[in-house]
Amino acid sequence: PSSYFLVLLKASKGESDPLIWPSAIVETQTVTSSYLDMAQIRRPVETSFTSSNRIFSRTHKGDKISLCFPLFKNMSSEPCDFFDETVQDPLESSVSSPSMKVSRASNVGRIVNVISCPQEVQTAGPEVQTPAPFQRYLLNINLKHGKNLVIRDKRSGTSDPYVKFKLEGKQFYKSKVVYKNLNPRWNETQEIFVITLQVYDKNRTTDEFMGSSSICLTNLELYKTYEIELRLNDPKSKEDDMGAIIVEVCLMFRDATIKRSPNQAAQPQQRTAETQKNQLKNQMWTGVFGITLVEGQELPPCGQGDIYVRFRLGDQKYKSKNLCIQTNPQWREQFDFNQFEDNQEPLQVELFSKRGRKSEESWGMFEVDLSRLPLNERQLYTHVLDPEKGRLVFLVTLRPCWGVSITDIESATLAKPDERDSVVDKFSLKNSYKCMRDVGFLQVNVIKANDLPATDLNGKSNPVCVVELGNCKLQTHTMSKTLNPEWNKAFTFPIKDIHDVVELTVLNENGDKAPDFMGKVAIPLLTVQNGQVICLYLKKEDLGRASKGTITLVLEIIYNKVRAGIKTFQPKENKFSEENMKFSKKVLAQNIYRVRKISTAVLYTLQYIKSCFQWESTQRSLIAFLIFLVTVWHWELFMLPLFLLLLIGWNYFQLSTGKASSNQDLVSDECASESGKKGLMDKIHMVQEVVLAVQNVLEELANMGERIKNIFNWSVPFMSCLACLVLFVGAVLLYFIPLRYIVLIWGVDKFTKKLRNPYTIDNNEILDFLKRVPSDVQKVRRNYISKIAPIMKNKTLLRFIISTFHYVL
């Protein structure tokens, strides 16, 4: 507005103190050595000032500060004092009359920029005039809609946009997320001092930038509404057109005529604390949507491929298992979504078909309004998909939620005797039959973290701690510029499964960018020791290696053992986060090592049994032979679980006496560290060995399956006829002779074969038979197909089998 000036004052040692006026209102900048002539002043006035406000702060050379300062007319030409005291907000203090003189400053190069100076004055007396209250502006923005935004989700061809409003790089408003829409509509109004806005695509992990724009205020008239189309741009993006955001803006005066009291002056801090409290409160959910995906109906059978269903409710996403394309696929899956008070978005359901690795097609998407869903009532939904794509059937039940809170440690739930007694009674054994879904109650006291890694250039970080239990997540407030944060927050969760793991992740808040990972710990619920202060070393994201820093916690858990035992035999809830599986040489080598370790243990056991048959130790073989005879002769079905029970009991005895350790067979990352020290050729040979081992195992499994298949489909009629004969004889023997006697005869033959013939060769008759049957690859290479017809014409074997049947009957 025309009544406002930009005034720049400069004081330099050893010179007079000139008053410099710019020729126009410009952006705040450091004053240079070039001076403007007084003739260039647009609105010349007297250069004398009267005020007692000591508003100039001590600055260093090249520093700058923006202040509000009143401008007066018709005053005496008294000199002005230049004070070196702490800045006070002109809106917080009244302007009085004693004169202010500009003296020679003791520090060289002090620069002060003064902006927003109204001309109106009030008469305080015949000699002293006082200014009107200082004026600030308010910008009212109505975020309407977006147009032709860029695609960030390549899989679905859409984006999930939302808008951030910023002032001087700090975010103070964030719009809602509009899912799967490149032309979103918000219709949100906010009164803000805003110039910059940025658009992002919402993802579960890292939000992707979609462009930014700014609002120019120089041409806005007071109390006039403008509809502005803001073109988005991103210097780092290759897209020529990133779309636009349409907003309505209105510039107006902010009412500052009322002087604020000291209590009102403390309101910004109160609002900050209240905002922080609301942010913590918005994390908590008040209910749980239990969703059961039942089936699809009348889906088109479109050949080969898979189909799956995606559910989305706000930031929560769930992907069903893949099923082959069929007319009536049966999923029968159950999962839960949390209900938040501030999230009124509908449930989005979309059916996909997938052919190949990257080929995906949407067969239909629809939304379900869950805002009016009654409590504890199961609702059946049958929705029609795209034309000729069938229907989808699922169930939704809204259940109330209990036990979610974020408080200070002093006021935590289990810190209060009455509430603790209530929780203990709720999960006591006498109440086991009540509310079987709630297994227990967990309280996590996040006290502090120490020696965290520095992620900012100033050697500090802005750490925040995220606590996760299954698909439930809460987080602390952000501690600014510290490597040793003290949160002192207590988080409580309802426990759905006693076998879940509590994960605490420390992140560095990084403004618009994705938070930086700093460390992570994972604690199984069954290992929690109630009330004990524990200090854990942070680990890397894969929890394999140690990271820098520690975190101090106190965990307490109360649960019902009956409900926990029943829940153990029910399907386990999967985590919503989708991990992009990538090939890793390290993971492949580690898995090969694990399989080889298990196979070695199995082979060792088989070798031990074989040594009993070989009579390598007479005493051992004799004892094994007697145990075999007694067990088979008196065998009953109950002996199988009894044998496993004795085996588990024996291992427990070994652990309790210290003769064995349950952690002795754990797979560590030593192989990874050793592989990192190897040369390039050693790594190449290691990869070749691993791939060759996988290739051989897969080949053996495929050959075994194809040979069994080829016996039944008469690929080699002789082998199939021979199998029929053996199976027929076995059926007759089992019909007339009890299985107990057959096993005894087989065992006696095995144990005495070495005694009867010391030089006998061991063999397995079934494997020897299967090795004679060709696999599909051998059939093609050895041309078995052309020999099938002539053999089938000669039905000698078939006649022999039929005559044998008649003879037995």
RODRENBA-167767 format. One record per residue (C-alpha): x, y, z; residue number from 1. Coordinates in steps of 0.02 Angstrom, whole numbers. Layout:
# RODRENBA-167767
X:Y:Z:NUM
...
//
This chain:
# RODRENBA-167767
0:0:0:1
54:177:-34:2
62:226:149:3
206:107:185:4
392:140:161:5
551:41:172:6
676:136:280:7
859:86:291:8
974:155:427:9
1162:140:424:10
1288:187:560:11
1472:175:526:12
1618:219:638:13
1704:386:610:14
1573:456:492:15
1414:551:507:16
1254:449:520:17
1162:474:357:18
981:426:332:19
959:332:168:20
797:316:74:21
773:194:-70:22
677:249:-222:23
551:107:-209:24
491:-29:-95:25
611:-173:-123:26
647:-341:-44:27
751:-335:115:28
936:-340:74:29
1104:-291:147:30
1144:-107:122:31
1290:-75:6:32
1405:74:-4:33
1302:161:-138:34
1190:301:-70:35
1035:377:-145:36
1010:563:-156:37
870:640:-53:38
794:702:-214:39
750:523:-256:40
629:508:-111:41
455:475:-176:42
364:553:-29:43
482:676:56:44
451:709:240:45
547:780:388:46
689:667:442:47
668:688:630:48
596:550:739:49
529:540:914:50
515:373:1003:51
575:283:1157:52
565:109:1081:53
737:32:1091:54
707:-84:946:55
879:-99:867:56
975:-256:906:57
1161:-287:911:58
1214:-357:743:59
1375:-403:657:60
1439:-338:495:61
1331:-394:350:62
1184:-448:461:63
1008:-388:427:64
845:-378:524:65
667:-327:478:66
568:-217:596:67
407:-117:601:68
438:68:627:69
319:221:628:70
352:370:515:71
305:547:572:72
287:717:495:73
323:893:558:74
446:853:696:75
596:943:760:76
764:904:690:77
834:823:845:78
969:690:831:79
919:509:863:80
996:382:982:81
1045:213:911:82
1022:85:1051:83
1104:-87:1065:84
971:-185:1155:85
862:-337:1124:86
728:-321:992:87
549:-300:1050:88
400:-332:941:89
322:-161:904:90
152:-243:918:91
191:-298:1095:92
236:-126:1163:93
163:47:1144:94
260:188:1065:95
303:332:1183:96
375:503:1156:97
552:527:1220:98
672:565:1083:99
783:437:1002:100
953:494:943:101
1066:421:814:102
1240:420:892:103
1403:360:824:104
1398:172:846:105
1542:85:929:106
1526:-66:816:107
1564:-47:632:108
1440:-95:498:109
1275:-110:591:110
1130:-122:469:111
945:-119:507:112
803:-136:383:113
639:-60:435:114
477:-101:346:115
289:-72:358:116
277:107:422:117
103:184:425:118
91:371:411:119
-60:398:521:120
-22:480:688:121
-118:522:846:122
-98:682:946:123
-37:652:1123:124
-7:832:1172:125
46:1000:1106:126
226:947:1086:127
225:758:1074:128
134:653:947:129
106:463:963:130
79:346:817:131
-69:238:778:132
-56:54:820:133
49:-48:699:134
-40:-135:557:135
-15:-312:491:136
-91:-398:340:137
-190:-558:327:138
-200:-662:169:139
-356:-770:151:140
-329:-916:31:141
-459:-1038:-32:142
-374:-1192:-105:143
-497:-1246:-239:144
-431:-1382:-354:145
-286:-1443:-460:146
-278:-1467:-647:147
-178:-1591:-751:148
-53:-1636:-616:149
93:-1749:-654:150
90:-1939:-632:151
195:-2006:-490:152
119:-2180:-466:153
176:-2264:-626:154
83:-2424:-585:155
-91:-2346:-576:156
-56:-2196:-690:157
-116:-2071:-558:158
-55:-1979:-403:159
-115:-1945:-225:160
-89:-1755:-214:161
-93:-1639:-65:162
-30:-1461:-41:163
89:-1387:87:164
88:-1200:126:165
250:-1125:188:166
313:-962:259:167
501:-935:255:168
528:-1120:226:169
422:-1177:375:170
264:-1275:347:171
110:-1214:441:172
-34:-1288:341:173
-61:-1451:249:174
-215:-1495:147:175
-301:-1663:144:176
-245:-1800:24:177
-350:-1832:-131:178
-313:-2009:-186:179
-292:-2068:-365:180
-337:-1904:-449:181
-239:-1791:-565:182
-375:-1656:-554:183
-407:-1652:-366:184
-532:-1540:-278:185
-497:-1478:-102:186
-607:-1324:-68:187
-510:-1284:91:188
-496:-1108:163:189
-356:-1045:274:190
-309:-872:337:191
-121:-868:322:192
30:-758:285:193
82:-868:140:194
183:-844:-16:195
245:-1019:-63:196
148:-1180:-90:197
212:-1354:-137:198
121:-1507:-203:199
167:-1686:-155:200
112:-1861:-199:201
66:-1957:-42:202
156:-2123:-16:203
171:-2233:136:204
360:-2212:146:205
425:-2060:51:206
313:-1925:-24:207
362:-1873:-200:208
376:-1691:-251:209
253:-1636:-388:210
300:-1453:-408:211
290:-1285:-320:212
229:-1109:-351:213
215:-942:-262:214
89:-802:-243:215
144:-624:-286:216
67:-496:-169:217
127:-336:-251:218
-25:-313:-362:219
-160:-367:-239:220
-289:-239:-185:221
-361:-240:-11:222
-523:-337:15:223
-532:-393:-164:224
-544:-579:-206:225
-436:-646:-347:226
-443:-819:-427:227
-264:-863:-473:228
-201:-1010:-575:229
-29:-1056:-508:230
76:-1154:-632:231
181:-1286:-546:232
364:-1306:-588:233
514:-1405:-531:234
689:-1364:-595:235
743:-1544:-570:236
597:-1620:-664:237
596:-1664:-849:238
408:-1635:-870:239
368:-1479:-970:240
193:-1460:-899:241
171:-1508:-716:242
-8:-1444:-703:243
-82:-1302:-602:244
-165:-1263:-436:245
-315:-1145:-433:246
-335:-1038:-277:247
-437:-889:-221:248
-343:-755:-122:249
-400:-600:-29:250
-283:-476:56:251
-353:-388:210:252
-301:-298:366:253
-270:-397:523:254
-352:-317:673:255
-209:-256:782:256
-297:-108:868:257
-310:-199:1035:258
-155:-201:1140:259
-107:-375:1194:260
-83:-412:1377:261
61:-517:1443:262
-55:-668:1444:263
-98:-635:1263:264
86:-615:1224:265
113:-793:1286:266
-21:-860:1169:267
101:-907:1030:268
190:-1024:1148:269
23:-1091:1206:270
-32:-1116:1028:271
131:-1206:991:272
105:-1323:1138:273
-77:-1347:1088:274
-29:-1384:908:275
98:-1511:967:276
-33:-1590:1079:277
-157:-1598:935:278
-27:-1678:823:279
1:-1814:952:280
-186:-1834:976:281
-218:-1851:789:282
-109:-2007:786:283
-228:-2103:899:284
-369:-2206:828:285
-540:-2226:907:286
-603:-2381:819:287
-554:-2528:710:288
-632:-2580:545:289
-627:-2769:530:290
-630:-2806:342:291
-654:-2980:271:292
-624:-3005:85:293
-737:-3151:38:294
-742:-3184:-149:295
-765:-3123:-325:296
-917:-3168:-427:297
-937:-3190:-615:298
-764:-3125:-657:299
-711:-3146:-839:300
-594:-3295:-868:301
-463:-3201:-968:302
-332:-3336:-987:303
-170:-3343:-888:304
-127:-3221:-750:305
-164:-3171:-570:306
-292:-3060:-488:307
-283:-2969:-322:308
-375:-2832:-227:309
-306:-2671:-153:310
-390:-2583:-6:311
-348:-2406:47:312
-411:-2301:192:313
-310:-2142:211:314
-128:-2192:230:315
-172:-2373:267:316
-155:-2495:123:317
-183:-2681:107:318
-149:-2798:-39:319
-232:-2968:-46:320
-144:-3126:-100:321
-132:-3167:-284:322
-254:-3295:-356:323
-262:-3369:-529:324
-390:-3287:-643:325
-552:-3382:-621:326
-737:-3350:-623:327
-768:-3357:-434:328
-602:-3332:-341:329
-607:-3365:-154:330
-492:-3255:-50:331
-562:-3275:128:332
-441:-3148:204:333
-467:-3041:358:334
-373:-2882:408:335
-401:-2724:511:336
-394:-2538:471:337
-386:-2409:611:338
-519:-2272:619:339
-454:-2095:652:340
-564:-1949:704:341
-489:-1827:578:342
-497:-1949:433:343
-668:-1949:349:344
-606:-2021:185:345
-700:-2167:107:346
-633:-2342:90:347
-562:-2369:-84:348
-568:-2543:-160:349
-489:-2589:-327:350
-471:-2755:-417:351
-316:-2785:-524:352
-266:-2918:-648:353
-82:-2952:-675:354
3:-3038:-821:355
190:-3043:-814:356
300:-2936:-707:357
243:-2762:-755:358
78:-2785:-847:359
-65:-2733:-732:360
-244:-2690:-774:361
-377:-2617:-662:362
-544:-2707:-673:363
-637:-2578:-572:364
-625:-2461:-423:365
-761:-2403:-304:366
-774:-2310:-138:367
-871:-2358:19:368
-926:-2227:145:369
-887:-2295:320:370
-931:-2137:417:371
-1105:-2198:464:372
-1062:-2379:498:373
-1145:-2440:660:374
-1040:-2517:798:375
-1020:-2706:810:376
-1134:-2741:662:377
-1068:-2837:513:378
-1108:-2756:347:379
-1107:-2854:184:380
-1052:-2761:27:381
-1073:-2829:-150:382
-1008:-2704:-276:383
-1012:-2715:-465:384
-846:-2683:-551:385
-818:-2616:-727:386
-939:-2677:-862:387
-925:-2866:-883:388
-794:-2878:-746:389
-904:-2959:-614:390
-933:-2917:-431:391
-833:-2911:-270:392
-900:-2970:-101:393
-827:-2916:67:394
-882:-2883:246:395
-846:-2733:359:396
-871:-2723:548:397
-834:-2570:655:398
-770:-2612:829:399
-727:-2491:969:400
-544:-2475:1016:401
-473:-2468:1191:402
-300:-2436:1262:403
-222:-2312:1140:404
-141:-2158:1218:405
8:-2039:1216:406
48:-1956:1381:407
193:-1898:1487:408
277:-2035:1588:409
214:-1962:1753:410
32:-1976:1697:411
46:-2144:1606:412
-91:-2274:1624:413
8:-2402:1724:414
81:-2264:1834:415
-92:-2239:1913:416
-140:-2377:2037:417
-326:-2372:1995:418
-300:-2386:1808:419
-168:-2522:1830:420
-289:-2625:1936:421
-422:-2603:1802:422
-304:-2666:1666:423
-247:-2814:1771:424
-428:-2862:1806:425
-475:-2847:1622:426
-343:-2975:1572:427
-355:-3091:1722:428
-388:-3276:1696:429
-565:-3262:1765:430
-608:-3143:1620:431
-529:-3251:1485:432
-694:-3280:1396:433
-729:-3092:1377:434
-673:-2999:1220:435
-561:-3132:1146:436
-488:-3008:1021:437
-394:-2908:1154:438
-248:-3016:1207:439
-159:-2889:1318:440
-98:-2714:1353:441
73:-2638:1316:442
150:-2479:1383:443
312:-2412:1309:444
401:-2271:1401:445
520:-2186:1280:446
638:-2092:1394:447
784:-2031:1291:448
915:-2066:1160:449
1101:-2032:1171:450
1245:-2005:1051:451
1139:-2001:893:452
1224:-1971:725:453
1228:-1792:661:454
1132:-1771:499:455
1130:-1581:478:456
1273:-1470:424:457
1276:-1387:595:458
1321:-1553:677:459
1148:-1576:752:460
989:-1673:713:461
802:-1657:739:462
761:-1831:806:463
588:-1906:823:464
549:-2083:884:465
417:-2191:798:466
344:-2337:897:467
261:-2478:797:468
167:-2631:855:469
102:-2732:707:470
9:-2608:596:471
-15:-2481:738:472
104:-2333:743:473
129:-2185:861:474
270:-2059:871:475
346:-1932:988:476
365:-1747:957:477
520:-1683:867:478
667:-1623:971:479
757:-1486:875:480
945:-1472:857:481
1004:-1603:979:482
1096:-1769:977:483
1034:-1820:1150:484
845:-1797:1146:485
737:-1827:1300:486
558:-1865:1251:487
488:-1937:1415:488
331:-1999:1329:489
224:-2152:1369:490
135:-2246:1229:491
2:-2378:1258:492
-59:-2508:1133:493
-188:-2646:1137:494
-104:-2813:1099:495
-185:-2920:964:496
-50:-3053:956:497
74:-3093:1094:498
200:-3145:960:499
210:-2969:887:500
370:-2867:894:501
385:-2687:956:502
490:-2585:835:503
562:-2415:883:504
636:-2312:742:505
731:-2149:769:506
717:-2030:622:507
783:-1858:584:508
646:-1735:537:509
702:-1655:375:510
567:-1529:329:511
494:-1565:157:512
611:-1708:120:513
591:-1886:180:514
654:-1911:358:515
830:-1978:376:516
848:-2148:458:517
955:-2144:616:518
928:-2311:701:519
806:-2448:746:520
775:-2580:879:521
653:-2727:884:522
591:-2808:1045:523
479:-2965:1044:524
336:-2949:1168:525
375:-3117:1247:526
548:-3055:1298:527
486:-2899:1390:528
536:-2885:1573:529
408:-2774:1658:530
468:-2611:1734:531
652:-2635:1693:532
748:-2488:1621:533
841:-2549:1467:534
967:-2459:1358:535
982:-2534:1184:536
1104:-2500:1044:537
1022:-2439:886:538
1040:-2546:731:539
1034:-2523:544:540
871:-2530:448:541
885:-2718:416:542
924:-2745:603:543
1081:-2839:552:544
1221:-2721:601:545
1244:-2593:738:546
1215:-2408:708:547
1270:-2259:811:548
1178:-2210:969:549
1073:-2289:1105:550
892:-2275:1163:551
827:-2293:1341:552
658:-2375:1368:553
543:-2450:1498:554
417:-2580:1439:555
273:-2658:1534:556
154:-2790:1469:557
-3:-2867:1542:558
-88:-3006:1444:559
-206:-3153:1461:560
-118:-3318:1429:561
-277:-3409:1377:562
-321:-3282:1243:563
-139:-3276:1187:564
-136:-3465:1167:565
-297:-3468:1066:566
-236:-3326:954:567
-78:-3424:917:568
-178:-3549:814:569
-267:-3415:713:570
-202:-3328:554:571
-65:-3201:587:572
-96:-3021:534:573
18:-2963:394:574
101:-2793:394:575
28:-2665:274:576
195:-2598:214:577
241:-2671:46:578
425:-2711:25:579
498:-2704:-149:580
591:-2867:-162:581
755:-2849:-253:582
889:-2974:-294:583
1030:-2973:-167:584
1185:-3079:-181:585
1206:-3070:7:586
1029:-3130:45:587
1042:-3270:-83:588
1206:-3332:-9:589
1134:-3321:167:590
979:-3421:119:591
1085:-3553:33:592
1188:-3565:192:593
1030:-3585:298:594
959:-3722:186:595
1127:-3810:181:596
1134:-3803:371:597
963:-3884:389:598
999:-4014:256:599
1164:-4055:342:600
1073:-4087:506:601
947:-4200:418:602
1085:-4295:327:603
1181:-4315:489:604
1026:-4393:570:605
1001:-4510:423:606
1185:-4557:427:607
1169:-4598:611:608
1021:-4713:576:609
1115:-4792:431:610
1263:-4827:544:611
1146:-4930:654:612
1101:-5037:503:613
1287:-5054:459:614
1333:-5117:634:615
1478:-4994:647:616
1452:-5002:835:617
1385:-5169:894:618
1317:-5103:1057:619
1227:-4956:974:620
1155:-5064:833:621
1094:-5196:957:622
1007:-5066:1066:623
928:-4986:912:624
868:-5155:849:625
786:-5198:1015:626
702:-5026:1027:627
639:-5049:850:628
562:-5219:888:629
478:-5162:1049:630
412:-5001:974:631
340:-5081:818:632
262:-5226:913:633
176:-5111:1039:634
149:-4962:922:635
-3:-4853:950:636
-43:-4686:868:637
-26:-4589:1032:638
158:-4633:1036:639
199:-4509:897:640
155:-4349:995:641
227:-4431:1150:642
393:-4457:1062:643
396:-4273:1005:644
352:-4219:1183:645
498:-4319:1253:646
614:-4243:1122:647
562:-4064:1169:648
580:-4108:1354:649
753:-4177:1325:650
807:-4016:1239:651
736:-3913:1383:652
836:-4018:1506:653
993:-3989:1404:654
962:-3799:1403:655
923:-3789:1589:656
1083:-3882:1635:657
1187:-3771:1521:658
1242:-3913:1407:659
1164:-3827:1255:660
1113:-3654:1199:661
961:-3601:1100:662
1065:-3468:1010:663
1206:-3580:952:664
1134:-3603:778:665
1091:-3422:741:666
1141:-3355:571:667
1248:-3200:588:668
1312:-3072:463:669
1490:-3134:476:670
1480:-3212:304:671
1428:-3041:236:672
1576:-2954:317:673
1693:-3089:254:674
1624:-3076:78:675
1654:-2889:83:676
1840:-2924:108:677
1851:-3042:-40:678
1914:-2990:-209:679
1811:-2970:-365:680
1851:-3142:-436:681
1813:-3226:-270:682
1643:-3140:-266:683
1607:-3194:-445:684
1652:-3375:-405:685
1545:-3369:-249:686
1395:-3308:-348:687
1424:-3444:-477:688
1431:-3578:-343:689
1272:-3514:-261:690
1178:-3505:-426:691
1241:-3678:-476:692
1182:-3751:-311:693
1010:-3674:-333:694
1004:-3737:-512:695
1044:-3916:-461:696
918:-3920:-320:697
780:-3851:-432:698
825:-3977:-567:699
813:-4124:-446:700
645:-4065:-379:701
577:-4039:-555:702
641:-4210:-612:703
561:-4298:-464:704
393:-4217:-492:705
393:-4250:-680:706
442:-4433:-656:707
298:-4463:-537:708
182:-4377:-659:709
246:-4482:-805:710
210:-4643:-711:711
26:-4597:-701:712
8:-4531:-879:713
85:-4686:-959:714
230:-4596:-1040:715
329:-4760:-1027:716
198:-4899:-1028:717
318:-5030:-962:718
357:-4927:-806:719
174:-4886:-781:720
125:-5069:-794:721
262:-5119:-674:722
203:-4985:-551:723
25:-5054:-566:724
88:-5228:-527:725
186:-5171:-374:726
41:-5068:-309:727
-79:-5213:-333:728
34:-5333:-239:729
57:-5204:-101:730
-132:-5180:-85:731
-159:-5368:-71:732
-23:-5387:60:733
-91:-5244:164:734
-265:-5319:151:735
-215:-5488:219:736
-64:-5445:327:737
-65:-5310:462:738
52:-5163:435:739
142:-5201:599:740
207:-5367:533:741
260:-5294:366:742
362:-5158:454:743
440:-5289:569:744
492:-5395:420:745
565:-5242:332:746
661:-5189:489:747
731:-5361:524:748
789:-5373:344:749
874:-5202:356:750
961:-5240:521:751
1021:-5414:471:752
1073:-5377:291:753
1248:-5326:346:754
1264:-5480:456:755
1206:-5595:317:756
1314:-5516:182:757
1451:-5398:244:758
1487:-5338:67:759
1310:-5295:17:760
1274:-5130:-70:761
1144:-5016:10:762
1004:-4955:-98:763
831:-4877:-94:764
712:-4975:-205:765
586:-4834:-228:766
717:-4706:-282:767
799:-4835:-395:768
631:-4864:-479:769
596:-4677:-501:770
765:-4645:-580:771
717:-4762:-723:772
567:-4653:-766:773
613:-4512:-886:774
576:-4330:-848:775
494:-4215:-975:776
663:-4152:-1035:777
726:-4330:-1058:778
568:-4377:-1151:779
599:-4242:-1281:780
784:-4278:-1297:781
768:-4468:-1304:782
615:-4473:-1417:783
503:-4575:-1303:784
347:-4507:-1387:785
375:-4601:-1551:786
392:-4767:-1460:787
231:-4757:-1362:788
114:-4810:-1501:789
203:-4973:-1551:790
218:-5026:-1370:791
35:-4993:-1337:792
-11:-5104:-1483:793
74:-5249:-1398:794
-40:-5278:-1249:795
55:-5422:-1173:796
93:-5335:-1010:797
-84:-5270:-996:798
-155:-5444:-1022:799
-34:-5513:-893:800
-93:-5387:-764:801
-277:-5423:-799:802
-249:-5611:-785:803
-158:-5583:-619:804
-308:-5487:-554:805
-424:-5629:-601:806
-310:-5757:-520:807
-304:-5664:-355:808
-492:-5637:-353:809
//
